Amino acid sequence: MTLPLKLFVLVLLVICLAFAAWFVQHELRTPRNQRQTLDRMIELQKQGRYDKAVQVVQTWMNDSAHDVSHDGLLYEQIAMVLIAKAYKNSCTRQESVEQAERNLEKAIDLYNRGEPKGLQVELFEFGRGYEVLGDLSDRKKCQYYEKANQALLRQSSLIEGDSYTADGKTFRLDPLRADVSKHLQSISSKSGQANCPTFEKK
Protein backbone atom coordinates (compact mmCIF):
# COMPACT_ATOMS: atom_id res chain seq x y z
CA MET A 1 0.00 0.00 0.00
CA THR A 2 1.41 3.35 -1.04
CA LEU A 3 1.88 6.20 1.44
CA PRO A 4 -0.87 8.42 -0.07
CA LEU A 5 -3.31 5.49 0.07
CA LYS A 6 -2.36 4.76 3.69
CA LEU A 7 -2.95 8.41 4.59
CA PHE A 8 -6.32 8.38 2.84
CA VAL A 9 -7.41 5.24 4.71
CA LEU A 10 -6.19 6.72 8.01
CA VAL A 11 -8.08 9.98 7.45
CA LEU A 12 -11.21 8.05 6.45
CA LEU A 13 -10.94 5.91 9.60
CA VAL A 14 -10.59 8.99 11.82
CA ILE A 15 -13.63 10.59 10.19
CA CYS A 16 -15.67 7.42 10.66
CA LEU A 17 -14.67 7.12 14.32
CA ALA A 18 -15.48 10.79 14.93
CA PHE A 19 -18.90 10.39 13.34
CA ALA A 20 -19.58 7.22 15.35
CA ALA A 21 -18.63 8.99 18.58
CA TRP A 22 -20.88 11.95 17.70
CA PHE A 23 -23.77 9.65 16.81
CA VAL A 24 -23.53 7.68 20.07
CA GLN A 25 -23.28 10.87 22.13
CA HIS A 26 -26.20 12.41 20.21
CA GLU A 27 -28.42 9.37 20.61
CA LEU A 28 -27.65 8.66 24.25
CA ARG A 29 -27.70 12.22 25.58
CA THR A 30 -30.19 12.75 28.39
CA PRO A 31 -32.33 15.91 28.38
CA ARG A 32 -31.66 17.99 31.51
CA ASN A 33 -35.04 19.73 31.67
CA GLN A 34 -38.53 19.65 30.24
CA ARG A 35 -37.73 22.10 27.45
CA GLN A 36 -34.87 19.92 26.21
CA THR A 37 -37.12 16.87 26.49
CA LEU A 38 -39.80 18.42 24.30
CA ASP A 39 -37.19 19.73 21.83
CA ARG A 40 -35.74 16.23 21.52
CA MET A 41 -39.24 14.80 21.10
CA ILE A 42 -39.96 17.23 18.26
CA GLU A 43 -36.60 16.44 16.62
CA LEU A 44 -37.29 12.70 16.68
CA GLN A 45 -40.87 13.15 15.46
CA LYS A 46 -39.64 15.14 12.46
CA GLN A 47 -37.32 12.22 11.67
CA GLY A 48 -40.30 9.86 11.78
CA ARG A 49 -38.94 8.11 14.89
CA TYR A 50 -42.21 8.24 16.79
CA ASP A 51 -41.58 5.42 19.26
CA LYS A 52 -38.23 6.94 20.24
CA ALA A 53 -39.89 10.35 20.65
CA VAL A 54 -42.44 8.85 23.02
CA GLN A 55 -39.71 6.98 24.89
CA VAL A 56 -37.74 10.19 25.50
CA VAL A 57 -40.74 11.86 27.15
CA GLN A 58 -41.66 8.77 29.16
CA THR A 59 -38.08 8.44 30.41
CA TRP A 60 -38.13 12.06 31.55
CA MET A 61 -41.46 11.50 33.32
CA ASN A 62 -40.09 8.44 35.11
CA ASP A 63 -37.28 10.56 36.54
CA SER A 64 -38.32 11.30 40.13
CA ALA A 65 -36.65 14.71 39.93
CA HIS A 66 -38.95 16.10 37.24
CA ASP A 67 -41.81 18.52 37.98
CA VAL A 68 -44.97 16.38 38.07
CA SER A 69 -47.16 19.47 37.77
CA HIS A 70 -46.44 19.42 34.03
CA ASP A 71 -47.32 15.76 33.49
CA GLY A 72 -50.64 16.69 31.90
CA LEU A 73 -48.84 18.61 29.17
CA LEU A 74 -46.40 15.73 28.65
CA TYR A 75 -49.18 13.14 28.33
CA GLU A 76 -50.85 15.42 25.81
CA GLN A 77 -47.61 15.73 23.83
CA ILE A 78 -47.19 11.95 23.79
CA ALA A 79 -50.73 11.66 22.44
CA MET A 80 -49.91 14.13 19.65
CA VAL A 81 -46.82 12.13 18.65
CA LEU A 82 -48.90 8.94 18.52
CA ILE A 83 -51.53 10.69 16.41
CA ALA A 84 -48.79 11.73 13.97
CA LYS A 85 -47.60 8.11 13.91
CA ALA A 86 -51.15 6.92 13.21
CA TYR A 87 -51.33 9.24 10.20
CA LYS A 88 -48.02 8.02 8.80
CA ASN A 89 -48.24 4.28 9.49
CA SER A 90 -51.50 2.60 8.52
CA CYS A 91 -50.22 -0.83 9.59
CA THR A 92 -50.12 0.17 13.27
CA ARG A 93 -52.78 2.89 13.09
CA GLN A 94 -55.32 1.32 15.43
CA GLU A 95 -52.69 0.58 18.07
CA SER A 96 -51.39 4.16 17.85
CA VAL A 97 -54.92 5.56 18.13
CA GLU A 98 -55.60 3.51 21.26
CA GLN A 99 -52.29 4.54 22.84
CA ALA A 100 -53.02 8.18 22.03
CA GLU A 101 -56.44 7.84 23.65
CA ARG A 102 -54.91 6.45 26.85
CA ASN A 103 -52.50 9.37 27.08
CA LEU A 104 -55.23 11.92 26.42
CA GLU A 105 -57.28 10.32 29.20
CA LYS A 106 -54.34 10.69 31.59
CA ALA A 107 -53.92 14.34 30.60
CA ILE A 108 -57.63 15.04 31.13
CA ASP A 109 -57.63 13.25 34.47
CA LEU A 110 -54.77 15.45 35.69
CA TYR A 111 -56.54 18.54 34.34
CA ASN A 112 -59.73 17.60 36.22
CA ARG A 113 -57.80 17.02 39.45
CA GLY A 114 -56.02 20.35 39.22
CA GLU A 115 -57.25 23.83 39.90
CA PRO A 116 -56.66 25.83 36.72
CA LYS A 117 -56.19 29.54 37.31
CA GLY A 118 -57.38 32.00 34.73
CA LEU A 119 -58.36 31.06 31.21
CA GLN A 120 -56.82 27.77 30.08
CA VAL A 121 -57.08 26.22 26.61
CA GLU A 122 -56.24 22.62 27.45
CA LEU A 123 -59.84 21.54 26.85
CA PHE A 124 -59.67 22.96 23.33
CA GLU A 125 -56.54 20.90 22.68
CA PHE A 126 -58.16 17.79 24.15
CA GLY A 127 -61.19 18.32 21.95
CA ARG A 128 -59.05 18.68 18.84
CA GLY A 129 -57.13 15.53 19.80
CA TYR A 130 -60.30 13.48 20.14
CA GLU A 131 -61.64 14.90 16.90
CA VAL A 132 -58.56 13.65 15.05
CA LEU A 133 -58.84 10.26 16.77
CA GLY A 134 -62.41 10.09 15.49
CA ASP A 135 -61.18 10.87 11.97
CA LEU A 136 -58.58 8.08 12.20
CA SER A 137 -60.58 5.40 13.99
CA ASP A 138 -62.87 2.79 12.48
CA ARG A 139 -63.92 1.13 15.75
CA LYS A 140 -64.65 4.03 18.12
CA LYS A 141 -65.29 6.96 15.78
CA CYS A 142 -68.55 8.00 17.47
CA GLN A 143 -67.10 7.72 20.98
CA TYR A 144 -64.18 9.95 20.05
CA TYR A 145 -66.43 12.55 18.45
CA GLU A 146 -68.60 12.54 21.57
CA LYS A 147 -65.56 13.11 23.80
CA ALA A 148 -64.36 15.88 21.48
CA ASN A 149 -67.78 17.52 21.69
CA GLN A 150 -67.78 17.35 25.50
CA ALA A 151 -64.30 18.86 25.82
CA LEU A 152 -65.08 21.70 23.42
CA LEU A 153 -68.37 22.49 25.15
CA ARG A 154 -66.52 22.70 28.46
CA GLN A 155 -63.96 25.00 26.85
CA SER A 156 -66.69 27.17 25.40
CA SER A 157 -68.28 27.64 28.82
CA LEU A 158 -65.00 29.02 30.16
CA ILE A 159 -64.66 31.74 27.53
CA GLU A 160 -66.24 34.78 29.10
CA GLY A 161 -66.10 38.38 27.95
CA ASP A 162 -64.35 39.91 24.97
CA SER A 163 -60.76 39.78 26.18
CA TYR A 164 -58.42 38.18 28.67
CA THR A 165 -55.43 39.79 30.39
CA ALA A 166 -52.44 37.84 31.68
CA ASP A 167 -48.87 38.92 32.45
CA GLY A 168 -49.72 42.47 31.43
CA LYS A 169 -50.91 41.42 27.95
CA THR A 170 -54.50 41.51 26.72
CA PHE A 171 -55.81 38.92 24.26
CA ARG A 172 -59.02 39.09 22.27
CA LEU A 173 -61.23 36.06 22.89
CA ASP A 174 -63.20 36.19 19.65
CA PRO A 175 -60.63 34.08 17.71
CA LEU A 176 -60.68 31.33 20.38
CA ARG A 177 -64.47 31.42 20.55
CA ALA A 178 -64.63 31.14 16.74
CA ASP A 179 -62.19 28.20 16.69
CA VAL A 180 -64.20 26.31 19.30
CA SER A 181 -67.41 26.95 17.36
CA LYS A 182 -65.79 25.84 14.09
CA HIS A 183 -64.65 22.54 15.59
CA LEU A 184 -68.01 21.91 17.24
CA GLN A 185 -69.69 22.34 13.86
CA SER A 186 -67.09 20.10 12.21
CA ILE A 187 -67.61 17.35 14.77
CA SER A 188 -71.38 17.58 14.43
CA SER A 189 -71.08 17.19 10.65
CA LYS A 190 -68.62 14.30 10.86
CA SER A 191 -70.65 12.43 13.48
CA GLY A 192 -73.74 12.82 11.29
CA GLN A 193 -71.88 11.38 8.30
CA ALA A 194 -70.76 8.47 10.48
CA ASN A 195 -74.37 7.86 11.63
CA CYS A 196 -73.42 8.49 15.26
CA PRO A 197 -76.14 9.05 17.87
CA THR A 198 -77.03 12.71 18.31
CA PHE A 199 -75.12 14.30 21.17
CA GLU A 200 -75.43 17.51 23.10
CA LYS A 201 -74.67 20.60 21.05
CA LYS A 202 -75.24 23.36 23.62
Residue, then its C-alpha position, 0 to 999 in steps of 0.5 A: m500500500t502506497l503512502p498516499l493510500k495509507l494516509f487516505v485510509l487513516v483519514l477516512l478511519v478517523i472521520c468514521l470514528a469521529f462520526a460514530a462517537w458523535f452519533v452515540q453521544h447524540e443518541l444517548r444524551t439525556p435531556r436535563n429539563q422539560r424544554q430539552t425533552l420536548d425539543r428532543m421529542i420534536e426532533l425525533q418526530k420530524q425524523g419519523r422516529y415516533d416510538k423513540a420520541v415517546q420513549v424520550v418523554q416517558t423516560w423524563m417523566n419516570d425521573s423522580a426529579h422532574d416537575v410532576s405538575h407538568d405531566g398533563l402537558l407531557y401526556e398530551q404531547i405523547a398523544m400528539v406524537l402517537i396521532a402523527k404516527a397513526y397518520k403516517n403508518s397505517c399498519t399500526r394505526q389502530e394501536s397508535v390511536e388507542q395509545a393516544e387515547r390512553n395518554l389523552e385520558k391521563a392528561i384530562d384526568l390530571y386537568n380535572r384534578g387540578e385547579p386551573k387559574g385564569l383562562q386555560v385552553e387545554l380543553f380545546e386541545f383535548g377536543r381537537g385531539y379526540e376529533v382527530l382520533g375520530d377521523l382516524s378510527d374505524r372502531k370508536k369513531c362516534q365515541y371519540y367525536e362525543k368526547a371531542n364535543q364534551a371537551l369543546l363544550r366545556q372549553s366554550s363555557l370558560i370563555e367569558g367576555d371579549s378579552y383576557t389579560a395575563d402577564g400584562k398582555t391583553f388577548r381578544l377572545d373572539p378568535l378562540r371562541a370562533d375556533v371552538s365553534k368551528h370545531l363543534q360544527s365540524i364534529s357535528s357534521k362528521s358524526g352525522q356522516a358516520n351515523c353516530p347518535t345525536f349528542e349535546k350541542k349546547 
